[in-house]
Amino acid sequence: MSNLDKCELLANEILKILGSGLNLSSDVVHYIDSTFSNPSKEELQAILQDDSNCEKDPLIELLFFPDESMQIQLENVLEEHNFLKKDEEKISNYLCRKPPRVYFHLPGNRGSLHLELSNATARQFIKRLHISRQLDRRVVAAIDNHARAKLKKQFKVKLRNSRLIPTDNKIAFLSGFFEKFNIESSDVFEHLDFVLSFLEELKEDTDIFKALMAKKRFYLKHLKRTEKFEDQLQRTNMETLMLQGKRAVFIDKNEARKIMVIIDRISQAVFGKTEYFEPLHGGEEFIELRSDKDIRDIIKILS
């Protein structure tokens, strides 16, 4: 297949999706209602048709932002063909040979908006599909071998959207995650989102197990500090603490505990182990984490 053919193929697949109309997600509708004070479809349509309105471009950008459900429909084409960065312009041109009128369906009985796809919007839309981002064949093989068909594309879209800079350690860890973690669990995407965010933070090809343990200790340390500061606030006021040179320390305790559990589960699955924490009370007491139960034991001690 020639380079021109594959670009036209992807453009045709995108046109099929756009031609069927797009249902606006709850997140998009919430943003629109918050930003424009629960507008009617007529008010939104007026913004879209008013070139002098400064809110027009951000609204168009929001409406044409490809979500995961759309990307999942395109993943087969992206995986089968080696798209390059320079292909983005060609695909945009194909989309706009006969600019389609796209309908955006608001939930409930709020009606639909319509907008013709411009070349500038098409270019931005294609850019956000990350078509030239190639997935590592080892990670793809792990997904294909261990995930059921329904989830494979969604996993790959998550990877395509990540800003992860691949290294041998990161690829081995990701492959191990898909091979060993229970990817049939209901919260697998929450764990994968953490994994990708965590790997994006690692700039060097570092020891990932040690980095995970450092992350876990970080959350435990700040959880302890928050608990201690809240305890001090029970006995005195903020002004007194500030005069004593003590800084306010707050972390979302529930979030910290959840992340600690996530780290423990991932570490157990991929590496089959965890590591000791620092002393919990400034003395000689240590707790070793080897299961979810151990995390719950820490939470009991800290609460």
NUDOKE-36992 format. One record per residue (C-alpha): residue number from 0; x, y, z. Coordinates in steps of 0.25 Angstrom, whole numbers. Layout:
# NUDOKE-36992
> i:c1:c2:c3
> NUM:X:Y:Z
...
END
This chain:
# NUDOKE-36992
> i:c1:c2:c3
> 0:0:0:0
> 1:6:14:-4
> 2:8:25:6
> 3:-4:32:0
> 4:-13:20:1
> 5:-12:18:16
> 6:-14:33:19
> 7:-27:33:11
> 8:-31:20:18
> 9:-30:26:32
> 10:-37:39:27
> 11:-48:31:22
> 12:-49:23:35
> 13:-50:37:42
> 14:-60:42:33
> 15:-69:30:36
> 16:-68:33:51
> 17:-71:48:49
> 18:-82:45:39
> 19:-90:37:50
> 20:-90:49:59
> 21:-83:50:72
> 22:-89:49:86
> 23:-83:59:96
> 24:-78:52:108
> 25:-82:56:122
> 26:-69:63:125
> 27:-70:71:112
> 28:-85:75:116
> 29:-81:78:130
> 30:-69:88:125
> 31:-79:94:115
> 32:-90:97:126
> 33:-79:102:136
> 34:-73:111:126
> 35:-85:116:119
> 36:-95:115:130
> 37:-104:104:125
> 38:-106:109:111
> 39:-117:105:101
> 40:-113:99:88
> 41:-117:112:81
> 42:-107:120:90
> 43:-96:110:87
> 44:-99:110:72
> 45:-98:125:72
> 46:-84:125:78
> 47:-80:115:68
> 48:-85:124:56
> 49:-79:137:62
> 50:-65:139:57
> 51:-64:151:66
> 52:-67:143:79
> 53:-54:140:86
> 54:-60:127:92
> 55:-62:121:78
> 56:-49:115:76
> 57:-48:108:90
> 58:-62:103:89
> 59:-58:97:75
> 60:-45:91:81
> 61:-53:84:92
> 62:-64:79:82
> 63:-54:73:73
> 64:-44:67:84
> 65:-44:52:81
> 66:-47:44:93
> 67:-43:29:96
> 68:-56:23:90
> 69:-53:29:76
> 70:-38:26:77
> 71:-42:11:80
> 72:-49:11:67
> 73:-37:15:59
> 74:-26:7:67
> 75:-27:-5:57
> 76:-23:4:45
> 77:-12:11:53
> 78:-6:-2:58
> 79:-6:-8:44
> 80:1:4:37
> 81:13:11:40
> 82:9:26:40
> 83:19:37:41
> 84:18:51:46
> 85:18:57:32
> 86:5:49:29
> 87:-3:58:38
> 88:-4:68:27
> 89:-8:59:17
> 90:-19:53:25
> 91:-24:66:29
> 92:-25:70:14
> 93:-33:57:11
> 94:-43:61:22
> 95:-45:74:16
> 96:-46:71:2
> 97:-61:72:4
> 98:-62:78:18
> 99:-72:70:26
> 100:-83:76:34
> 101:-82:69:48
> 102:-93:68:58
> 103:-91:68:73
> 104:-102:62:81
> 105:-105:68:95
> 106:-111:59:105
> 107:-125:58:109
> 108:-134:66:100
> 109:-125:78:98
> 110:-123:75:83
> 111:-111:76:74
> 112:-100:86:70
> 113:-94:85:56
> 114:-81:90:50
> 115:-73:89:38
> 116:-59:83:39
> 117:-49:94:36
> 118:-35:90:31
> 119:-29:97:44
> 120:-38:88:53
> 121:-35:76:45
> 122:-20:78:47
> 123:-21:79:62
> 124:-31:67:62
> 125:-21:58:55
> 126:-9:63:64
> 127:-17:59:76
> 128:-18:45:71
> 129:-3:42:72
> 130:-3:34:59
> 131:12:34:58
> 132:14:29:72
> 133:18:14:70
> 134:16:5:82
> 135:27:-5:86
> 136:25:-18:80
> 137:28:-25:93
> 138:17:-18:100
> 139:8:-20:89
> 140:11:-35:90
> 141:8:-35:105
> 142:-5:-29:103
> 143:-9:-38:91
> 144:-5:-50:99
> 145:-12:-47:112
> 146:-23:-37:110
> 147:-37:-41:105
> 148:-41:-35:92
> 149:-50:-24:98
> 150:-39:-18:106
> 151:-27:-19:96
> 152:-30:-7:88
> 153:-33:2:100
> 154:-20:-2:106
> 155:-13:2:94
> 156:-20:15:93
> 157:-15:18:107
> 158:-1:15:103
> 159:-2:23:90
> 160:-7:35:98
> 161:4:34:109
> 162:16:43:109
> 163:25:31:113
> 164:39:32:108
> 165:42:17:106
> 166:55:10:112
> 167:58:-4:113
> 168:54:-4:128
> 169:41:3:126
> 170:37:-7:114
> 171:41:-19:122
> 172:32:-13:134
> 173:20:-10:125
> 174:21:-24:119
> 175:22:-30:133
> 176:9:-22:137
> 177:1:-27:125
> 178:6:-41:127
> 179:5:-43:142
> 180:-5:-33:148
> 181:-20:-37:148
> 182:-24:-29:136
> 183:-38:-34:137
> 184:-40:-27:150
> 185:-50:-15:150
> 186:-40:-5:154
> 187:-29:-9:144
> 188:-29:4:137
> 189:-28:12:150
> 190:-15:4:152
> 191:-10:5:138
> 192:-12:21:139
> 193:-3:21:151
> 194:7:12:144
> 195:8:21:132
> 196:8:34:140
> 197:19:28:149
> 198:27:24:137
> 199:26:37:131
> 200:32:43:143
> 201:45:35:142
> 202:54:42:133
> 203:66:32:134
> 204:66:17:132
> 205:66:15:147
> 206:63:3:156
> 207:47:3:155
> 208:45:-6:168
> 209:53:4:176
> 210:46:16:170
> 211:33:9:173
> 212:37:7:188
> 213:42:22:188
> 214:28:26:183
> 215:21:18:194
> 216:30:24:205
> 217:28:38:200
> 218:13:36:202
> 219:14:29:215
> 220:23:40:220
> 221:14:51:216
> 222:2:44:221
> 223:9:43:235
> 224:12:58:235
> 225:-2:61:231
> 226:-7:53:242
> 227:2:59:252
> 228:-1:73:248
> 229:-16:70:249
> 230:-14:65:263
> 231:-6:78:267
> 232:-18:86:261
> 233:-27:79:271
> 234:-19:84:283
> 235:-16:98:277
> 236:-19:108:266
> 237:-12:111:253
> 238:-6:124:257
> 239:1:118:269
> 240:7:107:260
> 241:12:117:250
> 242:18:125:261
> 243:25:113:266
> 244:31:111:252
> 245:23:99:248
> 246:18:99:234
> 247:4:94:230
> 248:5:80:224
> 249:-7:75:217
> 250:-9:63:207
> 251:-21:56:203
> 252:-21:45:212
> 253:-31:36:205
> 254:-23:38:192
> 255:-10:35:199
> 256:-15:22:204
> 257:-21:18:191
> 258:-8:20:184
> 259:0:12:194
> 260:-10:1:192
> 261:-8:2:177
> 262:7:2:178
> 263:7:-10:187
> 264:-2:-18:177
> 265:6:-14:165
> 266:19:-17:172
> 267:14:-31:177
> 268:9:-35:163
> 269:21:-30:155
> 270:33:-33:165
> 271:26:-42:175
> 272:31:-34:186
> 273:31:-21:194
> 274:40:-14:203
> 275:41:-9:218
> 276:37:5:221
> 277:43:14:231
> 278:40:13:246
> 279:26:17:248
> 280:27:24:261
> 281:42:29:262
> 282:45:16:269
> 283:49:3:265
> 284:36:-2:260
> 285:35:-6:245
> 286:25:-11:236
> 287:28:-20:224
> 288:18:-19:213
> 289:15:-32:206
> 290:0:-31:204
> 291:-12:-22:204
> 292:-15:-26:218
> 293:-1:-20:222
> 294:-5:-7:216
> 295:-18:-7:224
> 296:-10:-10:237
> 297:-2:3:234
> 298:-15:11:232
> 299:-20:6:246
> 300:-8:10:252
> 301:-8:24:246
> 302:-23:26:249
END
